[in-house]
């Protein structure tokens, strides 16, 4: 769909300083998509971005919010909350 294509293009803007990205194409990996949905109780929406930390989802955005700007905004919020060394 056009939203998924737009999200894919947007995520190509992530760089080496951004979180590692893995793309799951639901049509090619339905069982993995179902496992993620069941294990983490996250309703599948497409396109969708899920950020994990320590094996647990800490952020979920879908549809028009599935952009690299949304990821960077969320990650910058985490960075500002980290205690300084």
TIGU-825141 format. One record per atom (N, C-alpha, C, CB): residue number from 1; residue in three letters; atom name; x, y, z. Coordinates in pm, 1 decimal. Atoms other than C-alpha are relative to their C-alpha. Glycine has a CB too. Layout:
+-----+---------+-------+----------+----------+----------+
! num ! residuo ! atomo !        x !        y !        z !
+-----+---------+-------+----------+----------+----------+
! NUM !     Ala !    CA !        X !        Y !        Z !
...
+-----+---------+-------+----------+----------+----------+
//
This chain:
+-----+---------+-------+----------+----------+----------+
! num ! residuo ! atomo !        x !        y !        z !
+-----+---------+-------+----------+----------+----------+
!   1 !     Unk !     N !     83.6 !   -118.7 !      0.0 !
!   1 !     Unk !    CA !      0.0 !      0.0 !      0.0 !
!   1 !     Unk !     C !     88.2 !    125.1 !      0.0 !
!   1 !     Unk !    CB !    -95.2 !     -0.2 !    122.0 !
!   2 !     Unk !     N !    -77.5 !   -123.8 !     10.2 !
!   2 !     Unk !    CA !    107.0 !    361.4 !    -38.5 !
!   2 !     Unk !     C !     57.7 !     42.5 !    135.4 !
!   2 !     Unk !    CB !    -87.2 !    111.8 !    -56.5 !
!   3 !     Unk !     N !    -53.6 !    -34.4 !   -132.4 !
!   3 !     Unk !    CA !    146.5 !    411.3 !    339.9 !
!   3 !     Unk !     C !    124.5 !    -82.4 !     31.8 !
!   3 !     Unk !    CB !   -106.8 !    -22.1 !    108.7 !
!   4 !     Unk !     N !   -115.9 !     85.8 !    -25.2 !
!   4 !     Unk !    CA !    385.3 !    115.0 !    363.7 !
!   4 !     Unk !     C !    118.7 !     44.8 !    -84.5 !
!   4 !     Unk !    CB !    -34.0 !   -147.5 !    -29.7 !
!   5 !     Unk !     N !   -107.4 !    -47.3 !     87.1 !
!   5 !     Unk !    CA !    586.9 !    240.4 !     68.1 !
!   5 !     Unk !     C !     58.7 !    130.1 !     52.7 !
!   5 !     Unk !    CB !    -51.4 !     19.5 !   -143.1 !
!   6 !     Unk !     N !    -46.3 !   -126.0 !    -57.1 !
!   6 !     Unk !    CA !    608.3 !    585.2 !    225.3 !
!   6 !     Unk !     C !     83.3 !    -24.0 !    126.1 !
!   6 !     Unk !    CB !   -119.3 !     90.8 !     31.8 !
!   7 !     Unk !     N !    -75.5 !     32.4 !   -121.9 !
!   7 !     Unk !    CA !    721.4 !    437.8 !    559.6 !
!   7 !     Unk !     C !    134.9 !    -59.3 !    -35.0 !
!   7 !     Unk !    CB !    -78.9 !    -97.6 !     88.8 !
!   8 !     Unk !     N !   -126.1 !     60.9 !     42.0 !
!   8 !     Unk !    CA !    987.2 !    229.3 !    384.9 !
!   8 !     Unk !     C !     96.8 !    107.1 !    -49.4 !
!   8 !     Unk !    CB !    -24.5 !   -105.2 !   -110.2 !
!   9 !     Unk !     N !    -85.8 !   -109.8 !     49.2 !
!   9 !     Unk !    CA !   1121.7 !    537.5 !    203.9 !
!   9 !     Unk !     C !     48.4 !     86.1 !    115.8 !
!   9 !     Unk !    CB !    -76.2 !     87.5 !   -102.7 !
!  10 !     Unk !     N !    -36.3 !    -83.3 !   -114.2 !
!  10 !     Unk !    CA !   1118.6 !    736.7 !    528.1 !
!  10 !     Unk !     C !    108.6 !    -67.0 !     84.0 !
!  10 !     Unk !    CB !   -123.6 !     29.1 !     86.4 !
!  11 !     Unk !     N !    -97.8 !     70.6 !    -82.5 !
!  11 !     Unk !    CA !   1311.1 !    468.9 !    718.7 !
!  11 !     Unk !     C !    136.2 !     -9.7 !    -67.1 !
!  11 !     Unk !    CB !    -50.3 !   -138.6 !     32.7 !
!  12 !     Unk !     N !   -129.7 !      0.2 !     67.7 !
!  12 !     Unk !    CA !   1582.6 !    476.7 !    453.0 !
!  12 !     Unk !     C !     81.1 !    123.0 !     40.7 !
!  12 !     Unk !    CB !    -18.7 !     -3.9 !   -153.5 !
!  13 !     Unk !     N !    -70.1 !   -118.7 !    -48.5 !
!  13 !     Unk !    CA !   1670.4 !    816.1 !    607.8 !
!  13 !     Unk !     C !     74.7 !    -22.6 !    129.6 !
!  13 !     Unk !    CB !    -96.6 !    111.5 !     18.4 !
!  14 !     Unk !     N !    -73.3 !     30.4 !   -123.5 !
!  14 !     Unk !    CA !   1797.9 !    646.7 !    925.1 !
!  14 !     Unk !     C !    146.6 !    -23.5 !    -33.0 !
!  14 !     Unk !    CB !    -60.4 !   -124.2 !     72.1 !
!  15 !     Unk !     N !   -143.6 !     14.4 !     22.3 !
!  15 !     Unk !    CA !   2174.5 !    654.1 !    957.6 !
!  15 !     Unk !     C !     65.2 !    -92.1 !    100.8 !
!  15 !     Unk !    CB !     66.7 !    134.6 !      4.5 !
!  16 !     Unk !     N !    -75.5 !     91.8 !    -86.2 !
!  16 !     Unk !    CA !   2446.7 !    466.3 !   1141.9 !
!  16 !     Unk !     C !    -13.6 !     34.8 !    148.5 !
!  16 !     Unk !    CB !    147.3 !      1.1 !    -39.5 !
!  17 !     Unk !     N !     19.0 !    -38.7 !   -140.2 !
!  17 !     Unk !    CA !   2379.4 !    663.5 !   1463.3 !
!  17 !     Unk !     C !   -140.0 !    -31.5 !     51.8 !
!  17 !     Unk !    CB !     27.5 !    147.6 !     16.5 !
!  18 !     Unk !     N !    137.7 !     32.4 !    -36.9 !
!  18 !     Unk !    CA !   2014.2 !    556.3 !   1462.0 !
!  18 !     Unk !     C !    -10.4 !   -146.8 !     39.9 !
!  18 !     Unk !    CB !    -96.6 !     31.3 !   -116.5 !
!  19 !     Unk !     N !     18.0 !    139.5 !    -39.9 !
!  19 !     Unk !    CA !   1873.3 !    231.8 !   1601.5 !
!  19 !     Unk !     C !      9.4 !    -94.2 !   -119.7 !
!  19 !     Unk !    CB !   -134.7 !    -18.0 !     69.8 !
!  20 !     Unk !     N !     -3.0 !    102.4 !    103.3 !
!  20 !     Unk !    CA !   1925.5 !    -88.5 !   1405.1 !
!  20 !     Unk !     C !   -143.0 !    -30.1 !    -42.1 !
!  20 !     Unk !    CB !     72.0 !   -128.5 !     49.9 !
!  21 !     Unk !     N !    134.1 !     21.3 !     53.2 !
!  21 !     Unk !    CA !   1625.9 !   -153.4 !   1180.0 !
!  21 !     Unk !     C !     -8.2 !   -135.9 !    -68.6 !
!  21 !     Unk !    CB !    -38.1 !    112.3 !    -98.3 !
!  22 !     Unk !     N !     30.5 !    125.2 !     69.0 !
!  22 !     Unk !    CA !   1480.6 !   -487.0 !   1072.1 !
!  22 !     Unk !     C !   -138.7 !     15.5 !    -60.1 !
!  22 !     Unk !    CB !      7.7 !   -124.7 !     97.2 !
!  23 !     Unk !     N !    128.4 !    -14.6 !     67.8 !
!  23 !     Unk !    CA !   1200.0 !   -491.6 !    818.8 !
!  23 !     Unk !     C !    -63.3 !   -137.6 !    -14.8 !
!  23 !     Unk !    CB !     16.8 !     68.8 !   -138.8 !
!  24 !     Unk !     N !     77.7 !    122.6 !     10.7 !
!  24 !     Unk !    CA !    936.2 !   -760.8 !    838.2 !
!  24 !     Unk !     C !   -109.5 !     23.1 !   -102.9 !
!  24 !     Unk !    CB !    -59.8 !    -42.4 !    138.2 !
!  25 !     Unk !     N !    105.2 !     -5.5 !    100.6 !
!  25 !     Unk !    CA !    729.3 !   -804.3 !    524.3 !
!  25 !     Unk !     C !   -101.3 !   -107.8 !     35.6 !
!  25 !     Unk !    CB !     57.0 !    -19.7 !   -145.8 !
!  26 !     Unk !     N !     99.5 !     91.7 !    -55.8 !
!  26 !     Unk !    CA !    413.9 !   -961.8 !    662.7 !
!  26 !     Unk !     C !    -37.8 !   -108.7 !   -101.0 !
!  26 !     Unk !    CB !   -125.4 !     77.5 !     43.6 !
!  27 !     Unk !     N !     38.9 !     98.9 !    100.4 !
!  27 !     Unk !    CA !    323.6 !  -1133.7 !    334.7 !
!  27 !     Unk !     C !    104.3 !   -111.0 !    -14.3 !
!  27 !     Unk !    CB !    -21.8 !     68.2 !   -134.7 !
!  28 !     Unk !     N !   -107.7 !     98.7 !     12.6 !
!  28 !     Unk !    CA !    660.7 !  -1313.9 !    342.3 !
!  28 !     Unk !     C !     28.6 !    -71.5 !    131.6 !
!  28 !     Unk !    CB !    126.5 !     67.3 !    -49.8 !
!  29 !     Unk !     N !    -30.9 !     58.7 !   -131.0 !
!  29 !     Unk !    CA !    671.8 !  -1392.7 !    716.1 !
!  29 !     Unk !     C !   -120.8 !     11.6 !     92.7 !
!  29 !     Unk !    CB !    123.6 !     69.2 !     63.5 !
!  30 !     Unk !     N !    123.6 !    -10.9 !    -77.6 !
!  30 !     Unk !    CA !    315.2 !  -1421.0 !    841.8 !
!  30 !     Unk !     C !     14.9 !    -64.5 !    137.4 !
!  30 !     Unk !    CB !   -116.2 !    -64.6 !    -75.7 !
!  31 !     Unk !     N !    -11.8 !     67.9 !   -129.8 !
!  31 !     Unk !    CA !    409.0 !  -1668.8 !   1119.2 !
!  31 !     Unk !     C !     79.5 !     84.5 !     99.3 !
!  31 !     Unk !    CB !     66.8 !   -137.5 !    -17.2 !
!  32 !     Unk !     N !    -76.7 !    -87.8 !    -89.3 !
!  32 !     Unk !    CA !    669.8 !  -1429.2 !   1261.9 !
!  32 !     Unk !     C !    -83.5 !    119.8 !     41.7 !
!  32 !     Unk !    CB !    129.7 !     47.1 !    -68.1 !
!  33 !     Unk !     N !     88.7 !   -111.2 !    -32.2 !
!  33 !     Unk !    CA !    423.6 !  -1140.6 !   1243.0 !
!  33 !     Unk !     C !   -102.5 !    -41.2 !    104.7 !
!  33 !     Unk !    CB !    -70.6 !     50.8 !   -126.1 !
!  34 !     Unk !     N !     97.5 !     50.2 !    -96.9 !
!  34 !     Unk !    CA !    165.4 !  -1350.7 !   1427.2 !
!  34 !     Unk !     C !     64.3 !    -22.9 !    136.1 !
!  34 !     Unk !    CB !    -63.2 !   -129.7 !    -50.3 !
!  35 !     Unk !     N !    -71.0 !     24.3 !   -126.2 !
!  35 !     Unk !    CA !    423.0 !  -1450.5 !   1691.2 !
!  35 !     Unk !     C !     25.9 !    130.9 !     74.6 !
!  35 !     Unk !    CB !    133.2 !    -72.8 !    -26.5 !
!  36 !     Unk !     N !    -23.5 !   -131.2 !    -61.7 !
!  36 !     Unk !    CA !    514.9 !  -1085.9 !   1757.1 !
!  36 !     Unk !     C !   -131.0 !     53.6 !     57.8 !
!  36 !     Unk !    CB !     59.3 !    100.7 !   -103.7 !
!  37 !     Unk !     N !    131.0 !    -48.8 !    -43.8 !
!  37 !     Unk !    CA !    146.6 !   -993.5 !   1781.6 !
!  37 !     Unk !     C !    -46.3 !    -74.3 !    126.3 !
!  37 !     Unk !    CB !   -104.3 !    -16.7 !   -113.2 !
!  38 !     Unk !     N !     44.5 !     80.7 !   -114.5 !
!  38 !     Unk !    CA !     70.4 !  -1280.6 !   2022.2 !
!  38 !     Unk !     C !     89.3 !     19.3 !    122.2 !
!  38 !     Unk !    CB !     -3.3 !   -147.6 !    -38.1 !
!  39 !     Unk !     N !    -92.6 !     -5.1 !   -113.0 !
!  39 !     Unk !    CA !    382.7 !  -1265.1 !   2237.0 !
!  39 !     Unk !     C !     -3.0 !    134.8 !     71.4 !
!  39 !     Unk !    CB !    140.9 !    -29.5 !    -47.2 !
!  40 !     Unk !     N !     -9.0 !   -133.1 !    -59.7 !
!  40 !     Unk !    CA !    379.7 !   -889.9 !   2291.4 !
!  40 !     Unk !     C !   -135.6 !     70.3 !      9.0 !
!  40 !     Unk !    CB !     95.9 !     85.3 !    -79.7 !
!  41 !     Unk !     N !    135.6 !    -54.7 !     -4.4 !
!  41 !     Unk !    CA !      3.2 !   -835.2 !   2267.9 !
!  41 !     Unk !     C !    -10.0 !    133.9 !    -72.4 !
!  41 !     Unk !    CB !    -45.1 !     16.2 !    144.3 !
!  42 !     Unk !     N !      3.9 !   -118.6 !     85.1 !
!  42 !     Unk !    CA !     50.0 !   -579.1 !   1993.2 !
!  42 !     Unk !     C !    -84.9 !    -31.6 !   -122.3 !
!  42 !     Unk !    CB !    143.9 !     45.1 !    -41.6 !
!  43 !     Unk !     N !     82.9 !     17.3 !    119.2 !
!  43 !     Unk !    CA !   -219.2 !   -552.3 !   1731.6 !
!  43 !     Unk !     C !     81.8 !     37.5 !   -122.6 !
!  43 !     Unk !    CB !   -129.7 !     86.0 !      8.4 !
!  44 !     Unk !     N !    -73.9 !    -28.9 !    123.2 !
!  44 !     Unk !    CA !    -64.9 !   -571.6 !   1384.4 !
!  44 !     Unk !     C !    -69.2 !    112.1 !    -76.2 !
!  44 !     Unk !    CB !     11.7 !   -126.6 !    -88.6 !
!  45 !     Unk !     N !     47.2 !   -108.5 !     84.9 !
!  45 !     Unk !    CA !   -102.3 !   -252.5 !   1185.4 !
!  45 !     Unk !     C !    109.7 !     24.4 !   -102.6 !
!  45 !     Unk !    CB !    -33.3 !    130.9 !     83.3 !
!  46 !     Unk !     N !   -100.3 !    -15.8 !    104.5 !
!  46 !     Unk !    CA !     70.2 !   -174.5 !    860.0 !
!  46 !     Unk !     C !    -14.7 !    136.0 !    -66.0 !
!  46 !     Unk !    CB !    -11.9 !   -112.1 !   -104.5 !
!  47 !     Unk !     N !   -132.9 !     31.6 !    -51.6 !
!  47 !     Unk !    CA !    300.9 !      0.4 !    830.7 !
!  47 !     Unk !     C !      6.4 !     23.6 !    151.2 !
!  47 !     Unk !    CB !    106.9 !     84.5 !    -71.8 !
!  48 !     Unk !     N !    -12.9 !     -8.2 !   -145.1 !
!  48 !     Unk !    CA !    419.0 !    -29.3 !   1187.7 !
!  48 !     Unk !     C !    147.6 !     -2.2 !     38.6 !
!  48 !     Unk !    CB !    -76.0 !   -116.1 !     68.8 !
!  49 !     Unk !     N !   -135.2 !     -1.8 !    -56.0 !
!  49 !     Unk !    CA !    735.5 !     51.2 !   1381.6 !
!  49 !     Unk !     C !    -11.9 !    -42.2 !    145.9 !
!  49 !     Unk !    CB !     67.9 !    142.5 !    -14.0 !
!  50 !     Unk !     N !     -5.8 !     43.0 !   -139.4 !
!  50 !     Unk !    CA !    809.9 !   -131.5 !   1705.0 !
!  50 !     Unk !     C !    145.8 !      9.6 !     43.3 !
!  50 !     Unk !    CB !    -56.9 !   -146.6 !     18.9 !
!  51 !     Unk !     N !   -135.9 !    -10.3 !    -54.6 !
!  51 !     Unk !    CA !   1115.9 !    -40.6 !   1911.8 !
!  51 !     Unk !     C !      5.3 !    -87.7 !    124.1 !
!  51 !     Unk !    CB !     39.1 !    150.0 !     33.6 !
!  52 !     Unk !     N !    -19.6 !     91.6 !   -112.0 !
!  52 !     Unk !    CA !   1241.9 !   -306.9 !   2150.2 !
!  52 !     Unk !     C !    121.2 !     42.2 !     81.5 !
!  52 !     Unk !    CB !     16.6 !   -144.6 !    -50.1 !
!  53 !     Unk !     N !   -113.7 !    -17.9 !    -89.5 !
!  53 !     Unk !    CA !   1470.3 !   -270.5 !   2450.6 !
!  53 !     Unk !     C !     -3.6 !   -116.0 !     98.7 !
!  53 !     Unk !    CB !     -4.2 !    140.2 !     74.0 !
!  54 !     Unk !     N !     -8.5 !    116.4 !    -88.7 !
!  54 !     Unk !    CA !   1586.6 !   -570.5 !   2651.8 !
!  54 !     Unk !     C !   -109.5 !   -102.0 !    -29.9 !
!  54 !     Unk !    CB !     -8.9 !     44.2 !    146.0 !
!  55 !     Unk !     N !     95.9 !    100.9 !     41.5 !
!  55 !     Unk !    CA !   1351.7 !   -793.2 !   2452.2 !
!  55 !     Unk !     C !   -145.9 !     35.7 !     17.3 !
!  55 !     Unk !    CB !     25.8 !   -121.7 !     72.8 !
!  56 !     Unk !     N !    138.5 !    -44.0 !    -20.1 !
!  56 !     Unk !    CA !   1038.4 !   -589.3 !   2525.9 !
!  56 !     Unk !     C !    -29.3 !    122.8 !    -85.6 !
!  56 !     Unk !    CB !    -26.6 !     31.1 !    149.4 !
!  57 !     Unk !     N !     34.8 !   -119.2 !     77.2 !
!  57 !     Unk !    CA !    853.2 !   -337.3 !   2309.6 !
!  57 !     Unk !     C !    -13.1 !    121.7 !     91.6 !
!  57 !     Unk !    CB !   -131.1 !    -22.6 !    -77.7 !
!  58 !     Unk !     N !      7.7 !   -123.6 !    -78.2 !
!  58 !     Unk !    CA !    897.9 !     16.2 !   2439.7 !
!  58 !     Unk !     C !    -64.6 !    113.2 !    -78.9 !
!  58 !     Unk !    CB !    139.0 !     41.9 !     45.6 !
!  59 !     Unk !     N !     60.5 !   -103.2 !     84.9 !
!  59 !     Unk !    CA !    748.0 !    208.2 !   2147.4 !
!  59 !     Unk !     C !    -68.0 !    -68.8 !   -116.8 !
!  59 !     Unk !    CB !    106.7 !    103.3 !    -50.3 !
!  60 !     Unk !     N !     76.2 !     55.7 !    110.2 !
!  60 !     Unk !    CA !    490.9 !    139.0 !   1879.3 !
!  60 !     Unk !     C !    -66.8 !    115.6 !    -73.4 !
!  60 !     Unk !    CB !   -105.3 !   -104.5 !     50.0 !
!  61 !     Unk !     N !     64.9 !   -103.3 !     82.1 !
!  61 !     Unk !    CA !    381.4 !    366.3 !   1594.0 !
!  61 !     Unk !     C !    -45.0 !    -64.1 !   -130.7 !
!  61 !     Unk !    CB !     96.8 !    121.2 !    -27.2 !
!  62 !     Unk !     N !     49.4 !     58.0 !    124.2 !
!  62 !     Unk !    CA !    175.1 !    289.5 !   1288.0 !
!  62 !     Unk !     C !    -57.5 !    107.1 !    -91.9 !
!  62 !     Unk !    CB !   -105.7 !   -106.1 !     29.5 !
!  63 !     Unk !     N !     59.6 !    -80.5 !    106.3 !
!  63 !     Unk !    CA !     28.6 !    431.7 !    971.4 !
!  63 !     Unk !     C !     84.3 !    124.6 !    -27.5 !
!  63 !     Unk !    CB !   -143.6 !     40.2 !     37.3 !
!  64 !     Unk !     N !    -74.3 !   -121.9 !     36.9 !
!  64 !     Unk !    CA !    130.6 !    794.4 !    913.2 !
!  64 !     Unk !     C !    109.1 !     37.0 !    101.0 !
!  64 !     Unk !    CB !    -96.3 !    116.4 !    -14.2 !
!  65 !     Unk !     N !   -105.2 !    -27.2 !   -100.2 !
!  65 !     Unk !    CA !    341.1 !    800.0 !   1234.0 !
!  65 !     Unk !     C !    120.4 !    -91.7 !    -17.2 !
!  65 !     Unk !    CB !    -56.2 !    -15.8 !    141.5 !
!  66 !     Unk !     N !   -110.0 !     93.6 !     23.6 !
!  66 !     Unk !    CA !    566.8 !    522.6 !   1096.8 !
!  66 !     Unk !     C !    105.4 !     66.5 !    -88.2 !
!  66 !     Unk !    CB !    -51.7 !   -131.1 !    -65.7 !
!  67 !     Unk !     N !   -102.0 !    -75.1 !     72.6 !
!  67 !     Unk !    CA !    851.4 !    755.3 !    998.6 !
!  67 !     Unk !     C !    129.7 !      4.1 !     79.7 !
!  67 !     Unk !    CB !    -48.7 !    142.8 !    -30.0 !
!  68 !     Unk !     N !   -126.3 !    -10.4 !    -71.9 !
!  68 !     Unk !    CA !   1217.2 !    801.1 !   1081.6 !
!  68 !     Unk !     C !     -0.3 !    119.7 !     93.2 !
!  68 !     Unk !    CB !    116.5 !      9.8 !    -97.6 !
!  69 !     Unk !     N !      9.5 !   -114.9 !    -90.1 !
!  69 !     Unk !    CA !   1129.2 !   1138.5 !   1234.3 !
!  69 !     Unk !     C !    -62.7 !    -42.2 !    133.5 !
!  69 !     Unk !    CB !    -83.0 !    113.5 !    -65.3 !
!  70 !     Unk !     N !     63.9 !     50.1 !   -121.4 !
!  70 !     Unk !    CA !    902.1 !    959.6 !   1484.2 !
!  70 !     Unk !     C !     99.3 !    -81.4 !     82.2 !
!  70 !     Unk !    CB !   -123.4 !    -85.3 !    -34.8 !
!  71 !     Unk !     N !   -102.3 !     80.3 !    -69.0 !
!  71 !     Unk !    CA !   1181.9 !    713.1 !   1568.1 !
!  71 !     Unk !     C !    102.5 !     91.3 !     65.7 !
!  71 !     Unk !    CB !     70.1 !    -97.0 !    -98.7 !
!  72 !     Unk !     N !   -100.9 !    -91.6 !    -56.1 !
!  72 !     Unk !    CA !   1436.5 !    992.3 !   1615.6 !
!  72 !     Unk !     C !    -55.8 !     79.6 !    117.2 !
!  72 !     Unk !    CB !     50.9 !     96.2 !   -108.1 !
!  73 !     Unk !     N !     61.4 !    -76.1 !   -108.7 !
!  73 !     Unk !    CA !   1195.9 !   1193.7 !   1830.3 !
!  73 !     Unk !     C !    -10.0 !    -86.1 !    126.0 !
!  73 !     Unk !    CB !   -139.8 !     50.9 !    -41.6 !
!  74 !     Unk !     N !     11.1 !     90.6 !   -114.9 !
!  74 !     Unk !    CA !   1129.3 !    894.1 !   2055.4 !
!  74 !     Unk !     C !    138.0 !    -27.9 !     58.7 !
!  74 !     Unk !    CB !    -68.6 !   -132.7 !    -41.1 !
!  75 !     Unk !     N !   -134.2 !     33.7 !    -48.0 !
!  75 !     Unk !    CA !   1498.1 !    802.5 !   2076.8 !
!  75 !     Unk !     C !     67.1 !    120.4 !     66.2 !
!  75 !     Unk !    CB !     86.6 !    -51.2 !   -115.7 !
!  76 !     Unk !     N !    -60.3 !   -117.0 !    -63.4 !
!  76 !     Unk !    CA !   1601.0 !   1160.1 !   2156.9 !
!  76 !     Unk !     C !    -60.1 !     21.5 !    138.1 !
!  76 !     Unk !    CB !    -19.5 !    125.7 !    -87.2 !
!  77 !     Unk !     N !     62.2 !     -7.5 !   -132.0 !
!  77 !     Unk !    CA !   1351.9 !   1153.9 !   2445.6 !
!  77 !     Unk !     C !     64.4 !    -96.2 !     97.1 !
!  77 !     Unk !    CB !   -148.4 !    -28.4 !     -9.7 !
!  78 !     Unk !     N !    -69.9 !     97.7 !    -84.1 !
!  78 !     Unk !    CA !   1523.8 !    842.4 !   2578.4 !
!  78 !     Unk !     C !    137.5 !     51.5 !     38.2 !
!  78 !     Unk !    CB !     12.3 !   -135.3 !    -72.1 !
!  79 !     Unk !     N !   -136.1 !    -51.8 !    -24.2 !
!  79 !     Unk !    CA !   1866.3 !   1003.0 !   2544.2 !
!  79 !     Unk !     C !     -0.5 !    110.1 !    105.1 !
!  79 !     Unk !    CB !     61.4 !     53.3 !   -130.5 !
!  80 !     Unk !     N !      3.7 !   -109.5 !    -96.7 !
!  80 !     Unk !    CA !   1760.7 !   1307.9 !   2745.8 !
!  80 !     Unk !     C !    -33.6 !    -49.4 !    139.4 !
!  80 !     Unk !    CB !   -100.6 !    104.8 !    -43.0 !
!  81 !     Unk !     N !     34.8 !     55.5 !   -129.8 !
!  81 !     Unk !    CA !   1635.2 !   1080.3 !   3024.8 !
!  81 !     Unk !     C !    113.0 !    -80.6 !     61.7 !
!  81 !     Unk !    CB !   -121.9 !    -85.8 !    -12.5 !
!  82 !     Unk !     N !   -111.0 !     79.1 !    -52.8 !
!  82 !     Unk !    CA !   1962.0 !    886.0 !   3060.7 !
!  82 !     Unk !     C !     80.1 !     83.4 !     99.2 !
!  82 !     Unk !    CB !     91.1 !    -50.6 !   -114.7 !
!  83 !     Unk !     N !    -85.5 !    -74.0 !    -93.4 !
!  83 !     Unk !    CA !   2167.6 !    983.7 !   3365.8 !
!  83 !     Unk !     C !    137.5 !     21.3 !    -60.7 !
!  83 !     Unk !    CB !     11.9 !    -74.5 !    134.6 !
!  84 !     Unk !     N !   -133.3 !    -26.5 !     52.9 !
!  84 !     Unk !    CA !   2495.3 !   1145.8 !   3274.4 !
!  84 !     Unk !     C !    104.7 !    -69.7 !     85.3 !
!  84 !     Unk !    CB !     27.3 !    151.1 !     -5.8 !
!  85 !     Unk !     N !   -105.6 !     75.7 !    -68.4 !
!  85 !     Unk !    CA !   2813.7 !    960.0 !   3362.9 !
!  85 !     Unk !     C !     87.5 !     89.6 !     83.7 !
!  85 !     Unk !    CB !     85.4 !    -74.9 !   -100.1 !
+-----+---------+-------+----------+----------+----------+
//
